[in-house]
Amino acid sequence: MTPKRRCKSFVRTDSIVLPRLIGMIHLGPLPGSPGFEGDVDALIDAAIADGRILRRVGFDGLMIENFGDAPFYADDAPKVTIAAMTRAVADIAREFDVPIGVNVLRNDALGALAVAAATGARFIRVNVLSGMMSTDQGPIIGKAAEVARLRKEIAPDVAVMADVFVKHATPPPGLSLDLATRDLAERGGADAIIVSGTGTGRPPAMNDIRVVKDAADGTPIFVGSGVTTDTVIDILGVADGVIAGTAIKRHGIASNPVSPERALTFVKTASRK
């Protein structure tokens, strides 16, 4: 079931190494969230089952996020969420020999760094690292200064992957995609920049990917939503890597378990690029 080894499995710069193909592990509702059903072990077992499929078919890295915790806090997840994420990430990381990433939704970058520091995770995703975005949680203001300082203190080897014009959000009037990208790369401390569409499972326009690639000026870029088997080759012709979630789930529904067939087809297709 494992595809042939790709000639390029990691994105490398002078300072970071990131997986090229990152598969999403969407955790079910954690303790403290409205949907939690009382069994932490069961939701971690489900996450590990997804991870085993992703690893077996050839994904280079895994990203773990508290997808089931909606509605989300804007930028300061409760302590119970951070504790549950730490437990889940630690248990999942023990099972696999690939880099692990953490995303604490909606935008708790400091919490994600704390989880990474405690578990050995290699990278985090930050939806709004710098600037401001209007979201369904209200205005979210990036904390690039705090992130940079906390990372230096507790997790200096953890890479920061930052979204530009993140999904489920609206940028302030007058801010262009290329300017926001340059700010992230030059002033925000992002090690990699993620381009997404308007929502979960929705792709960005190819022209937007090209704009970000040009503006990033050498900082690696990833596409973080809406990548499918039909589009991954074209996207990897511009982007350095992709984060796959919805497209590799059963029936293409983000909250479903990973589909072995969809995941394998995705990796086999991506391997051609």
N, C-alpha and C positions, 0 to 999 in steps of 0.2 A: 504493500500500500504506500510505501515511501517513494516519492519521486526522485529522479536523478538529482544529484547535488548540483546546485547552481554555481556558476563561476563567481558570483558576487552575492554573498549572504549578509554582509554588514556594510553599513555606511560609515566611512572613516574620515575624520579630519585630523588636524594636528592635536586636538585635545579630547575628542570623544570617539567612541565606537557605539553605534546604534544598530539594532536589527533592521534589515531591509523590509522584511515582511512581518508585520506585527499582527497577531490574532487577538481579538477581544474576548475576555472573560467577563461577562456581565453578571455580577453577583445578584442573587435574589435579595428581597427586602431584609435588611439587617436589623438587629435589636435597636429599638427606639424609633423605627420607621412605621408608618401606618399599616404597611402590608406584612410586617413580620409575623410568621406563623409559629414561632416558639422553638424552632429546632435549628440551632446554628450548625450542628454537625451535618445535617442533611443538605443545607445550602452550600457548605464547603465541599461536601462529597460531589454535589452536582457540578461545582466549579472545577474540581479536579478532573472529573469525567470529561468536561469540555476541553480542559488543558491537554489531556492525554490524546484526544483526537487531533488537536491542533499541532501538537508536537510530532505525532506519528506521521501526519501528512507532509510535514516539512516546514512549518512556520518557524522563523528564526528567533522570535521573541513573543512574549505575551504581555498584554496590558490588562490590569485588573481594575474595575471601577464599581462603585456602589450604585449601579444602574437601577436597581429595584427600590431605591429609597425615595423616589419622587412622592410628593413635591420636595424640592431641595432647599436647603438653606443657601443664602447667597455666597458667603465667603468664610463662614466659621461653623463648620460641622460640629454637632454636639460631641462631647467626650466619648459617649457610648459608641458613636459611629467610628471614631478614630480607633477606639479599642477593638471593635469588631473587625475593622479593616486590617489592623495589625495582625490579629489572630488569623484571618483568612489569607492574607498575603504570605505570612510565615508558613502556614500549612501547605499552601500551593507551591511556594518556592522550593520547599524541601523535596517536592516530587519531580522537579524538572531541572535540566542542565542548560537552560537558555536564559538570557537576560529577561528580567521581570520589570514591568512598569506599573505605576500607581496613578490613578486619577480619582481624587476625592471630589465628587460633585456637590454643589455646582462649581465652586471655584476656591476650594480650601487648599491653596498651594502650600501653606505652612504645615497644615495637617498631613498632606501627601509627603512632604519632606521628612516629617517625623516618622511616618510609617516606613518610608524607605530607609531611614537611618537605623530603625529597629529591626528590619527584616533582611537587609542586604539587597533590596531592590535597586536596579541600576539606573532607572530614569523615571521622571514624573511627567504628567501632562497637566498643563495649566491653561484653562480656557481663556482667562483674561489676565495676562501678565503685566501689561502696561496699558495706559490709557483708560477709557471708559466705554462700556457697552450697555445698552438698554436691553434688559432681559425680562423673562416672566417672573424672576425673583426681584425685579426692580433694577435700579442702576447698580452695576458692578464696576468698581474701580480697582485697577491692577495694583499689586503690591510688589513691584519689581525690586525696590530697594530692600524691603524686608526679606524677600525670597533670597536675594543674593547674599545677604549677611547671614541668614540662618543656614543656608547651604554651606557657606564657608566654615561655619562653626560646627555643624553636626553631620554634614553629608557632602563633603567636598568632591567626591567622585560620582555623585549622582547628576545625570544630565537633565536639563530642563527643556522639554519640548513645549512650545507655546503656540497656541492658536492665534491666527490673525483673522479678524472679522468672524469670530466663532459662530457656529450654528446656533439656532434658537436665540438670536440676538440681533440688534440693530446698532450700527456704528453712529457716532455723532455726526451731524450735518457738516459737510466740508472736508471730512477726513477721507483721503483716498487710500485705496488698497496698497499702492506702492509705498506711500509715506508711512503707513502703519507698519508695513513689513520692515522698512529701513529702521524705524525706531526700535522694533523688537530686536533686530540683528545688531544694531550699533549701540543702542543705549539701554535696552531692556535686559540684556544678559541671557537671551535665548540661545541655546545650543543647537536647536533645530526649530523650524517653523512649520506649523500644520495649517493646511488649507482645507476648509470644509464647505459643504453646501449650506442651504438654509436650515436644514434640520437633520435629525438622525436618518441615515439611509439615503439622503439626498446628495447628489454629486455637485461639486463645484463646476463652473464652466471651465473648459480647457484654457480659454484665454486668461482667466483669473489665475490658473496654475502657472502659466507662462509669466504673467506680471509679477507674481510672488517670486518665482525663480530668478528673474532678472534683478528685482529689487533686493533680494537676499544676499546677492553678491558673494556667493560662496558658502553661506550658511546652508546646511542641508534642509531640504523641504520635503514634507510628507503630505500625502492626501489622506484626510482623516474621516471622510464620510462618503458614502455612495459609490465606492469602488466595487465593480462587479467583474465577473469573468469576461464579460464583453468589452470592458473598458480598461482593464488593468495593464495591458500591453501598451496602449497609447499613453496612459498616465505615467507609466515608468519610463516612457521616452522623454519625459520632462522632469518628473519628480524623482527624488532619490530613494523614496520608499513609500509604503502605504500601510494604513491601519485598516484591517478588514473586520467588520462586525456583522451587520445586517445580512450581507450577501452570502455569508457562510452559515447562517442559521436555518433551521428547518422552515420551509415555506417562505424564507426571506423575511422573517419576523424577528426583530431584535431581541425580544424577551424569550424566544424559544431556545432550546439547546442547540449546540453546534450540530450541523448535518455533516457526517463523514464524507458523503458524496460531494456536496457542494464545496466543502473545504478542500478536498483533494483536487477537484477540478480547478479551483481557484489557484492553488499552488502550482499545479502542472502548467497552467496557462501563463502565470507570472514567470515561471522558470524559462520561458522562451525568450524573455527580454534580458 
